Amino acid sequence: MAINDKVRELIKQLQAKLTSYQEEIALIQSQVEALKLQSPPPKKITEVEQELTSLQSKLLVCQQEKEALQQALDEKVKELENSNLTKEEKAEAIIKLTESNRNELNSISERLEKV
């Protein structure tokens, strides 16, 4: 075999390998694109930590509001108990206060769920 023939044969082999490598690269690229479409990119840890901190502070605010409402309700009930109202009037007033307090607590819960 002449040198030119050997060179041509080597060139053909290299071209075949190059074509094979290009096909593999194209396949890998298509797989990467498919993966990108399947799931959103993961959040960075700092973003997750910031989101968690924000949620914790919102929860704390809601808990504080709940405690303030409960304390106000307790004070109003004590005032009613010490008032000159009849038992029936006291009971009705306490029921109204309790329902109002429940509605406010539900409002706080709804705000928390929306967060």
C-alpha positions in Angstrom: 0.0 0.0 0.0 1.3 3.4 -0.9 1.7 6.2 1.6 -1.0 8.2 -0.1 -3.4 5.2 0.3 -2.5 4.9 4.0 -3.0 8.7 4.5 -6.4 8.5 2.8 -7.4 5.5 5.0 -6.4 7.4 8.1 -8.3 10.4 7.0 -11.4 8.3 6.5 -11.1 6.8 9.9 -10.6 10.2 11.5 -13.6 11.5 9.7 -15.7 8.6 10.9 -14.6 9.1 14.5 -15.3 12.9 14.1 -18.8 12.1 12.8 -19.4 9.7 15.7 -18.2 12.3 18.2 -20.5 15.0 16.7 -23.5 12.6 16.9 -22.7 11.9 20.5 -22.4 15.6 21.3 -25.7 16.3 19.6 -27.4 13.5 21.6 -26.0 14.8 24.9 -27.1 18.4 24.0 -30.6 17.2 23.2 -30.7 15.3 26.5 -29.6 18.4 28.4 -32.2 20.6 26.7 -34.9 18.0 27.6 -33.8 18.1 31.2 -34.0 21.8 31.3 -37.6 21.7 30.0 -38.6 19.1 32.6 -37.8 20.9 35.8 -37.1 24.5 36.8 -33.6 25.3 37.9 -33.0 24.6 41.6 -33.1 27.6 43.9 -29.9 28.8 45.4 -29.6 28.1 49.1 -29.5 31.8 49.9 -32.9 32.3 48.2 -34.4 29.4 50.1 -33.0 30.8 53.4 -34.4 34.2 52.6 -37.8 32.8 51.8 -37.8 30.7 55.0 -36.8 33.8 57.1 -39.6 35.8 55.5 -42.1 33.1 56.3 -40.9 32.8 59.8 -41.3 36.5 60.4 -44.8 36.5 58.9 -45.7 33.6 61.2 -44.3 35.5 64.2 -46.5 38.5 63.4 -49.6 36.3 63.1 -48.8 34.6 66.4 -48.4 38.0 68.1 -51.7 39.2 66.6 -53.4 36.1 67.9 -52.0 36.5 71.4 -53.0 40.2 71.4 -56.5 39.3 70.4 -56.7 36.6 73.0 -55.5 39.0 75.7 -58.0 41.6 74.7 -60.8 39.1 74.7 -59.8 37.9 78.2 -59.8 41.5 79.5 -63.2 42.3 78.0 -64.7 39.1 79.5 -63.3 40.1 82.9 -64.9 43.5 82.5 -68.2 42.0 81.6 -68.1 39.6 84.5 -67.6 42.5 86.9 -70.3 44.6 85.3 -73.8 45.2 86.6 -75.4 43.3 83.7 -77.7 40.3 84.2 -76.3 36.8 83.6 -78.1 36.6 80.3 -76.7 39.9 79.1 -73.2 38.9 80.2 -73.6 35.6 78.4 -74.8 37.2 75.2 -71.9 39.8 75.3 -69.3 37.1 75.9 -70.7 35.0 73.0 -70.5 38.0 70.7 -67.0 38.8 71.8 -66.0 35.2 71.3 -67.5 35.1 67.8 -65.8 38.3 66.9 -62.5 37.0 68.2 -63.0 33.8 66.2 -63.6 35.7 63.1 -60.4 37.8 63.6 -58.4 34.6 64.3 -59.8 33.1 61.1 -58.8 36.2 59.2 -55.3 35.8 60.5 -55.2 32.1 59.6 -56.4 32.9 56.1 -53.6 35.5 55.7 -51.1 33.0 56.9 -52.3 30.4 54.4 -52.0 32.8 51.5 -48.4 33.5 52.3 
